Amino acid sequence: MREKNEFQCLMSMPNLGDYLGKWIAIVGEQVIATGSDGKAVFKEAKRKFPNKEPLILKVPQDRVMLL
């Protein structure tokens, strides 16, 4: 079975509401870092997975927006 990419993982997350107003980093099928500072979340993601490009995004509190 083929592994989901980060976007597919994001679209299928049942608990996205747990991250409202926070920055998240996704690698493969896992949220690997969260926080209120996007730079810090990126640094943590790169520390954990230095050879991967994480999907980094802020989950809005009042509406969903994908760029």
N, C-alpha and C positions, 0 to 999 in steps of 0.2 A: 504494500500500500504506500502511495506517495505521501510524503510529509506536506502539511499545509504550509503555505508561505505566510508571512507576517500579516498581509492584508486579509487573507482568508481567515486567519486566526481572529483578527480584529472584528470582522464581520460576523463571526459565529460566537463571539463572547457573550454568554448569558449574564455575566456579572459586571458588565461595563459600568453600571451605575455605582459600583463600589469605588470607582476612580473619578467621580465627578469633581471637576475643578483641579485635577492633578495632571502632571506630566507622567506619561508611561513610556517604557521602552519594551518592545517586543522583539524577540528573536525566535524564529521557528514558530512553535505553538505556545510559547510561554511569555508571560509578562515577567521581565527579569529585573526591572527597577521602576520605582515610582517616587514621586516627590513633588514639591511645589516649585522647584527650580529646574528648568529645562536643561541648563548646562550641567548641573550636578547629576541629573538622571542620565544624560549622555555619557558623562565620564564614568559613572558606575557601570553602565552597559558595556562600554569599551574595556573596562577593567575585567569584567566577567567573561566577555567574549571578544578578545582583541582582534580576531581574524574575521569577524562577522560585521555586517552593516545592519544595525538595529533600526527598526521602525520607531521613530520618536514622535509623539504627538501629545497635545493637551486635550483632555476630555472636557468639553464645555459643560458648564453647569445648567444652562438654560436651553440649549438646542444642540443638535448634532450637526457637525460640519466636517466634511472630509475634503482635504486638499490634495 
